[in-house]
C-alpha cells in the first residue's frame, strides 16, 4: 500500500503535467533555458511598494522545488511570450515552491 506522501506525489504529477493543468515555462536566458511545468495563478495581485502610491501587479507560479535548483530571486522566467522577474520564492517544505513574479518591460 502506498504511503500518503507517495499518493500526494502521484497526484502532483497530474497537476504539474502540461497536458493537464500546468503550462511550460522557460527558466533562465540564453541558449540553454530549463523547461519546467508550472501552475500559474491567473489573477494578478497588487503588491505594495515602498510608498503607498506605488503598486505593482504580481503573478504566482508554483512548481516542484527539485525543478528549480540553483534558481534565485532576480532570475528570469518566461511563460509564453511574457518575461517575468522572480521577486520572491516561497518553498512549502513539502516539495513545492511558489515563485512570486513581476512582469519585465
Residue pairs with C-beta under 8 A, 6 or more apart in sequence:
2 10
8 94
9 95
12 64
12 95
12 96
14 20
14 21
15 21
15 22
15 39
16 22
16 37
16 38
16 39
16 63
16 64
17 37
18 24
18 37
21 39
22 37
22 38
22 39
23 37
23 38
23 39
23 40
23 79
23 80
24 35
24 36
24 37
24 38
25 35
25 36
25 37
25 38
25 61
25 63
25 77
25 78
25 79
26 33
26 34
26 35
26 77
26 78
27 33
27 34
27 35
27 36
27 68
27 71
27 75
27 76
27 77
27 78
28 34
28 75
28 76
29 76
33 78
34 67
36 63
36 64
36 67
36 68
37 63
37 67
38 61
38 62
38 63
38 77
38 79
38 99
39 61
39 62
39 63
40 59
40 60
40 61
40 79
41 59
41 60
41 61
41 62
42 59
44 57
44 58
44 59
45 57
45 58
45 59
45 60
46 55
46 56
46 57
46 58
47 55
47 56
47 57
47 58
47 87
47 100
47 102
48 54
48 55
49 55
49 56
56 102
57 102
57 103
58 87
58 100
58 101
58 102
59 84
59 100
59 101
59 102
59 103
60 98
60 99
60 100
60 101
61 77
61 79
61 84
61 98
61 99
61 101
62 96
62 97
62 98
62 99
63 96
63 97
63 99
64 95
64 96
64 97
65 91
65 95
65 96
65 97
66 95
68 89
68 97
68 99
71 86
71 89
71 99
72 86
72 89
73 86
73 87
73 88
73 89
74 85
74 86
75 85
75 86
76 83
76 84
76 85
76 86
76 104
77 83
77 84
77 85
77 86
77 99
77 101
78 84
82 103
83 103
83 104
83 105
84 101
84 102
84 103
84 104
85 101
85 102
85 103
85 104
86 99
86 100
86 101
87 100
87 101
87 102
88 99
88 100
89 97
89 98
89 99
89 100
90 97
90 98
90 99
90 100
91 97
92 98
